[in-house]
Amino acid sequence: MLTLPPKVTARAFDRLAEIGAAAEGKALRVAVEGGGCSGFQYEIDLDEPKEDDLILEGSGEKVVIDSVSLPFLADATIDFSEELIGARFVIENPNASSSCGCGTSFSM
């Protein structure tokens, strides 16, 4: 079965440019860890790219994903959302069978 790498929207790259992540030598790191109320949780942070990371680039900015997290994020979309309740990076993950209301926890 062919798995596709995650996609990053232009809106997410634009937000990283507003933050000035690349100017500080940082990238948006998206990782999956065990835990959360649904079994897995997303960790989203500004970090320096590492040697084994998948690097997705756009608008002079980078999003990085470690090799352990990559299978969990196959064909996912990383976006930035601004709503009345706040602004945040969000992940639409077709591999998740369910997710919790906070949007950072999911199960497979």
C-alpha positions as CSV (number, residue, x, y, z in Angstrom):
1,M,0.0,0.0,0.0
2,L,1.3,3.4,-1.0
3,T,1.4,6.0,1.8
4,L,1.7,9.6,1.0
5,P,3.7,12.1,3.1
6,P,1.9,14.7,5.1
7,K,0.9,18.0,3.4
8,V,1.3,21.5,4.9
9,T,-1.1,24.2,3.8
10,A,0.0,27.6,2.6
11,R,-1.8,29.1,5.7
12,A,0.4,27.1,8.0
13,F,3.6,28.1,6.2
14,D,2.4,31.8,6.2
15,R,1.8,31.6,10.0
16,L,5.3,30.3,10.5
17,A,6.6,33.2,8.5
18,E,4.7,35.6,10.7
19,I,6.2,34.0,13.8
20,G,9.7,34.3,12.2
21,A,10.6,30.6,12.8
22,A,13.1,30.3,10.0
23,A,14.8,33.5,11.0
24,E,15.5,31.9,14.4
25,G,16.7,28.7,12.8
26,K,13.6,26.9,13.9
27,A,11.0,24.7,12.2
28,L,7.5,23.6,13.3
29,R,8.0,20.1,14.7
30,V,5.0,17.8,14.5
31,A,5.3,14.5,16.4
32,V,3.1,11.7,17.7
33,E,3.5,10.4,21.2
34,G,1.6,7.8,23.3
35,G,-0.8,9.3,25.7
36,G,-3.7,11.7,25.7
37,C,-7.3,10.8,26.3
38,S,-7.6,8.8,23.1
39,G,-4.3,6.8,23.0
40,F,-2.0,9.1,21.0
41,Q,-1.4,12.8,21.1
42,Y,0.2,15.4,18.8
43,E,3.1,17.4,20.0
44,I,3.6,20.6,18.1
45,D,6.6,22.7,18.9
46,L,9.2,25.0,17.4
47,D,12.5,23.1,17.2
48,E,15.7,22.7,15.2
49,P,15.5,20.2,12.4
50,K,17.4,16.9,13.1
51,E,19.2,14.6,10.7
52,D,16.5,11.9,10.3
53,D,13.6,14.3,10.0
54,L,11.3,14.6,7.0
55,I,11.5,18.2,6.1
56,L,8.5,19.9,4.3
57,E,9.3,23.4,3.0
58,G,7.2,26.3,1.8
59,S,7.4,30.1,1.9
60,G,11.0,29.9,3.3
61,E,9.7,28.0,6.3
62,K,10.0,24.3,7.4
63,V,7.8,21.7,9.0
64,V,9.7,18.7,10.4
65,I,8.5,15.2,11.3
66,D,10.6,12.5,12.9
67,S,10.8,9.0,11.4
68,V,8.9,7.4,14.3
69,S,5.9,9.8,13.9
70,L,5.8,9.7,10.1
71,P,3.7,6.5,9.7
72,F,1.0,8.0,12.0
73,L,0.9,11.1,9.9
74,A,0.8,9.6,6.4
75,D,-1.5,11.6,4.1
76,A,-2.4,14.0,7.0
77,T,-2.8,17.7,6.5
78,I,-1.1,20.3,8.8
79,D,-3.0,23.6,8.8
80,F,-3.4,26.7,10.9
81,S,-6.8,27.7,12.2
82,E,-8.0,31.0,13.6
83,E,-11.4,30.7,15.4
84,L,-13.2,32.6,18.1
85,I,-11.8,30.2,20.7
86,G,-8.2,30.9,19.6
87,A,-5.6,30.2,16.9
88,R,-3.6,27.0,16.6
89,F,-1.9,24.6,14.2
90,V,-4.3,21.7,13.5
91,I,-3.9,18.3,11.9
92,E,-6.4,16.5,9.8
93,N,-5.4,12.9,10.0
94,P,-7.2,10.3,7.8
95,N,-5.5,7.5,9.8
96,A,-7.2,8.5,13.1
97,S,-10.3,6.4,13.8
98,S,-11.4,8.8,16.5
99,S,-10.2,12.0,18.2
100,C,-11.1,13.9,21.3
101,G,-12.6,17.3,21.5
102,C,-9.3,19.1,22.3
103,G,-8.0,18.2,18.8
104,T,-4.6,17.0,20.1
105,S,-5.5,13.4,21.0
106,F,-6.5,10.6,18.7
107,S,-6.7,6.8,18.3
108,M,-6.0,4.5,15.4
